[in-house]
Each structure stands twice: as structure tokens, then as C-alpha cells.
């Protein structure tokens, strides 16, 4: 049976400028050199990481970085804590710094707040690369939380400064701010969510409404992917999350369906094009 699906890719989906910058830097170096070390996955998408490791990118963790000497290492868009730069000096490492400008600006703001002796709260995902870098600006003294319930067991001061990981939900951030204010705290709130990410919420709402089915393509480790998929699901119940074309399930579709494909800021356009080709072949 031929499904004759009409398939459209959301042109606003795909890499944000911070990820584009980091990947282009890696590609430029790998076009001239056999390999390049990268501290952590360059992007939270296994398919794109495989493409780049096939070109010579070598993913290392912080323990491996400590053992490295006289080498070149790429810092990905998520940014790093000051301790990483200090280690690079000690080990004679050349850092290729592809930290996203939005993340760098946020790091500086948090550092300034910490230097001003402010107690800092960061709304973000525990263990996320960006959050580790942000917390590092405070010598590990910032309080990181993923939801309000975590703060119930924390003895908070009467006054503090609130920041957010750049890829968090704007609505959730403002809800948290209002809840903390209603509990009597004096909250200096800084909306530090990347607008290239948050603007996608509205764009996605409009995009998904036009289709019978939505295929959302993202790496399972992408925080931004989880948030944007929730937006799709909220505005089109027939939304499905996949990481690669092999995860498509034919039972999701009815002949003649209009299918929309979209993705996270860490999803490469080539991967969405592969999914589109698979769907058009049904």
C-alpha cells in the first residue's frame, strides 16, 4: 500500500547559531588536521556526533582532559567553568573556544552577581554541561534546581538572585519567579533564556497546527528537545518523538496524511531531510 504522505520540514527548526558556530569551527580544523579533541559531546545529537567523529573528532571527558598535554581542545557551545581554563594553562592545552555568546554573557552576569556577594539560584538541569559551567562561576555555591519542589527542603535566604539555563521554558521560569515572590522572598529575577530558543515555542505552535501528524526529531539527551517536543504535543496530540529515521513507526500514519517534521536546536537539517525521504518512500 502506498501512503502518499505530504511531508514538510519546518524551516525554522535545526541548529541555533551557537551550535552552527561550534560545528563549523570543528569542521574547519578537521579539514586541515587528522583529529581534534572535543570536551564533551559537541551537540546533544548522537547522529551528528557520529558524523563528526567519523571526520576525526575525539570526544573526551574532564578526567581525560586532566591527562592531556600539549594538545588542541574544542570547547563546545555549552561553555565551561573557570577551572577548565585554569587546567588548560597548567597542561599547555590550546583551547578552541566555541562557547555560545549567549552562554558567555550569562556566565559573566552570574560571576558579577557572585562577586557582589549575592546568593544565586539557577533554574536548570542538574549535571547539564551549561549548568556546570554556570555554577562554576560561583565556585559551586549557586543553588541549582529543576523544579520548585526541590527548594522546599532548602533553607533559602530572604533575598536572592534568580537566573535560568538558556534553554529552559520561559513560562516555567516566570511561574517559578511568581511562586517565590508569593512565598515572601525578595527575588531579583534575570530572564536569561535564549530568545532563539524561546521564539521557537510560538513558531512551533503555528507550524504543528497545520498537519495531521508531527515527527519531532531530536537527540534524547537534548534538554531543549524535550521542551520543544512538549510544545508540539500540547498543540498537536499526534506528535511523535524520534532520534533517527529507523525509529519511524508505520502504524502512526494514514494514507494521504499531511506530515510536519521539526526538531531541536541541536538537530541537524540533514537528519530531518533523511526522515522526510523515508516518509515520502512509504
N, C-alpha and C positions, 0 to 999 in steps of 0.2 A: 504493500500500500504506500502510495506517495502522499506525503504530508503537505506539500506545497506551503510551507511556512513563509510568511513575510517577515524578514529579520532586519532590525535596525539597531545600530550601535549608538549609544549616547555620546555625542561628540565632546561633551563637557567632562566625561569620565577619563580615567587614565592618570598618569603621573602628574603630581604637583611640581612646581618649578624647582623646589628643593631637591626632590628625587631626581629630576632630569639633570640637574647640575652635578650631582654626585655620580650618576651613571656615566655622563659624558666625560667627566674627569677620569674615571676608571678606564673607559674605552680609549681615550686619548693616550694614556700611559701604556696600556696593553698593546696598542698598535705599534709601539716602539720598543717595548720590553717584554721579556718572556713571562714574567709574573709580577703580581703586585699583592702585597698583604692588605687585608681589609679587617678592621676591628669590628667584629660582629657582622651579621647579615647586612649587606648594603641596602637591602629593601626587604620588607616583610612579605616576600612573594617567592616561594620555592622555585617556580618555573624560571623567573628572571635571574635568580641567584645561580641556578644551574647553567643558564646561558652564559653568564659572566665567568663562572668557574671553569667552564669549558674553554674560555678565552685565556685563562691563566690567573684569574683572581683567586687568592688563597684566603679563606675566612679563618680568622684566629680569634681566640677569646682573651680576656685580660690576663689569665695565668700564662698563656703562651706569649703574650706581649712582654711580660716580665723577663722572659728568657731570650728575647730577641735583641740583637746588637747590630749596629751599623746597617740598618735596613730602611726601606721606604714603606710607610703605612698610611693607608687611606682612613680618614675619619669620616664616617657616613653622615647623612643629613641630620640624624637624631642628636648629634653633638656629644660632647664628653665632659667629664668632671675635670677640675684643675689638676687632680692627681695624675691623670693620663699625660698631660703636657709636661709635668714635672718628671715623670718616668722617662718620657721621650728624650729629655735633656740628659738625664743620667745615663741612658743606654745608647746615646748617639744615634737616635732614630730621626729620620726625616718624615715629618707628618704632612700629608697632603690633606688639608683641612677642607672638607666639603660640608661642614655644618651648615644647616639651613639658616639663612639670615634672620628668619622669624624666631628660630630657637635661640640663636646667639643674642638677639635683643632681649628675649625673656631671661636668659641666663644673667645678663648684665643687670636687669631690673631686680632680680632676686638677690644678686650679690650686693647691690646697693642697699636694698632693704635690710639685709643681714648685717651689713656694716653699720647701719643706723640703729642696730640693736632691736629690730622688730621681730616678734615671734611670727614665723611664716608657716602657713598651711598650703599644701599643694594638692589640688584635686587632680588625681592621676592614677594610673595603673601601677600597682606595686611591681617592681622589677623591670619595668619598661625602660628601654635604653635612654629615651629622652628624660624620663623622670629621675633616673640615676644621675644623669648629668646636671639636672636642676638641683637635686638635693646636695650634690657635691659642691655647689656654690655656697652652701651653708655649713660646710664641714659635717654634713649628715644630721644637722639639728632641725631641719624643717620636718613638719609632721605631714606625711603623705597618707591620703585616704581615698578609697574608691567610691564609698557611699557614706551617707550621714550616720548610719548605724555604727560605723567604726568609731565615730567620735564620742559615742555615749560612754565609752569606758576610758576616755582620755580627759585628764584634768586640764582643761583649757584655761588660759588667762582671760581676763575680762576684755582684753583688746588684742587683736592680731590682724595680720595682713594675709589676704587670700589670693592665691594665684591658681592657674589651671594649665595642665598639659595642653599643648597647642591643638591636639586633635580631638579633644573632648566635646561633648554636646553642649551647645550654648544654652539651650533650655534647661538642662540639668544644672549647669553652673549657676544660673540666676535663681533657680529653685533652691539650691543649697545656700546661696547668699541670703535669700529671704528667710529661710528657716533659721539660720544662725542669728540673723537680726531679731527675729521673733522670740528667740530664746534669751535675748537681753545682752548679747555680745556686741561690742563695738568692732565692726568689721570694715576694714579698708580693702575693698574688693577690686581686683585688677582683671578685667576680661582680656586674657592673653591667648584666646583661641584664634587660630589662623583663619582668616576670612576666606581664603581659597578653599578651605575645607568646609567651613560653616555655610558658605553661599551655596554649596552643593546640595544642602538639605532642601532648599526651596526649588532648585533646578530639578532635583530628582522627583520631588512631589509632582511636578508638572509632567515630567517625562514618563513616569510609570503609569500615569492615569490613561495614557493613550494606547495601552497594549493589553492583550488577553493574558499573556504570560510575561514574566520578567526573569531573566537569568542574571544574577549578580555574581560577578567573577572577582574573587579576592583570595589572597593567602589567608590561611586560618589563623596566623599569628598577628594579623593586622588589626590594631585597635580601631583605626579609622574605618576599616572594612566592616567590623561588627556594628558600629554606629550607623553607617550609611545603609547597611542591609536592613536594619530596624526601620529606617525611614521608608525603604521600598515596601517592606512587609506591611507597614501601617497604612500605606496608601494604595497598595495592590496586594491583596491576600494571596494571589497566585505568583508569589515571588520565590525563587529558589536560589540557594547559595551553592556555588561550586568553586573549586580551585583550578580545575583544568577540564578540557573537553571530555575526557574519559569518564567524568562524573555525571554527565548528562543522562537523564532517565527518560526514555521514550514515552513512558506512561504519563508524563507531565503534560503531553501535548495532544491536541485535537487537530485533525486536518483543517488547513485554512487559517490557523491561529496567526495573529499578529504578535510577534515576539520582540521584546526590547532587551538589549544587552547593556549592562552598565557595570561599573567597578569602582574600586577604592582608589585613593591617591597613590597607592603602591602597586596598582595593576597595570602592566604594560599593554599598550594598544595591540601589539602583535598577538597577545594571548586572547583578547576579545575577538580579534579577526579570525583566529583558529576556531573559536566556539561558533562564530557566525557561519563559517564554512561547513562545519559539522551539522549545524541545524538545517542549512539550505540543502544538504545532501540527503536529508531524511525523506 
